[in-house]
Amino acid sequence: MKQRGFTLIELLWVLVIAALLMVLVLLAIQQGRNSRKDNDREADAARYLNATKTWTSDNNGNLPGLGDINNIVTTYIGNTFVNPEGVPWSLVWSASQPPGFSPATNEMVIGSGNVKCDSSGVVPGGGSRQVAVAVLLESGNVYCVTQ
């Protein structure tokens, strides 16, 4: 009489394939989360830059200085300026950092005056009327935007 059912080897193959599919799904979910966090960081940098434009307009065209970076948040953005992890952004003035300084996970590096963006973040050069904002992305790359 012939028995019906699967052999142990066939069941093991099914389990291996199911486990591989589960790993692929989990990797795709994590990549989606990282992409969302990067989009949020980029949007926060742009939001700070827009607040800086408003601050500059309200202050007779003067660019912000070290003492102004936190005031811009409280006045033009509000107390809910947090990174994708829900932690308030730590605002770092670029001129007080060594050349080649890159932001840490919860830092937003801000510079004004003769600044520009490069792969490490905000660096000197680029023009006397620039404002630059840099944040660290999940990939380890630095996103920097200027006005």
N, C-alpha and C positions, 0 to 999 in steps of 0.2 A: 504494500500500500504506500502511496506517495504522500509525503508530508507537505503541508502548505506553511508558508511563512518565510521569514528572512533569515539568512545566516548571520552569525556574529560579525563576520567581516563586512557584510553589506550594511549592517546597523552602524558599525564604526565609521564607515565612509560617510554615511548620512550625518553623523554627529560632527565629523571633521568639517564637512562642507557647511553645515549650519554654524559652526563656530567661526569659520572664516568669514561668512556673510555678516555675522554679528560684529566682528572686528571692523570690517569695512564700514558698516553703518555707524559704529561709535566714532571712528575716525572722521567720517563726514560730518557728524554732529559737532565734534570739537572744532573742526575747521570752520564750520558755520558760525560758531560762537566767537572764535577769534576774529573772523571777518566782521562780525557785528561790533565787537569791541573796537576794532581799528576804525570802523566808520564813525563810531561814537567819539573816539579821540580826535579824529580829523574834524568832525563837526564842532567839538568843543574849542579846538584851536581857531577855527573860523569864527566862532561866536565871540571868543575873546578879542580877536582882531577887529571884528565889527564894533564891539564895545569900545575899543581903543579909538576907532574912527570917530565915534560919537563924542568920546571924551576930548579928543583933539579939537573937534568942532566947537564944543562948549568952552574950551580954554584958549580961545583966540588963535587957534592953529598951532599951539605949542604941543610938542610931543611929550608923552609921559616919561617920567623918570623913575628911579628906584622907589621913592616914597609914594608913587601913584599906583603901582601895580595892583595892590590889594584893594585900594579905593575904587578902581575900575570895576572890580567884581561886585563889591557891595552896592555901588551906585547904579551900575548899568546892567548887571546880570542877575544879582540876587544871591541869597545864601544857599541856593541849591546847586552851586557849581561844583559838581563831583565827577570823578572819573568813572569809567564803566564798572569798577568794583564797588562803587558807592562811597569812596573815600574822597574828602575834599582835595582838590588839586593843590599841590605845593607849588607856589609861584616863585621862580628863581630868576633873578636879574642876571642877564648874560655877561654884563661888564664886570661882575664880581667873580667870574669863573675863569679858569685857565683856558687858553686857546685849545680848541678841539674837544671841549667839554660836551658830553652828550647827556640828555635828560635821563633820569631814572624812571621807573614805572609810573610813579604818581606825581612826577614833576612836569611842569609846563615852563619852558625856558622862554623868557621874553627879553627883547632888546629893542632899543630905539636909537635913532640917530644914524650914524654911518654903519649900518649892519646889513647883512644878507644871509641867505640860507645856503648851506651845503650839506653833504651827506652826514656830517656830525651834528648839525643843528644850526644855531645862530652864531655867526662869526662876523668879525669886523669887515667893512668894505661894502660897496653897493650903493652908496649915496647918503647924503646928509639928512634926508627926510624920510627914512625908512622905519617901519616897525616890523619886527619878525617874531613869530611864535613857533616853537618847536615842541613836539611830544614824541615819546617812544612808542612804537607799535609792537604788537604781539610777536611779529617776525624778528624783532630786534632792530629793524630799520627805523630811522628817524624821519618823521613827517614834519616839514617846516613850510610855513606860508608867510608871505610878506605883503605889505601894502605900500 
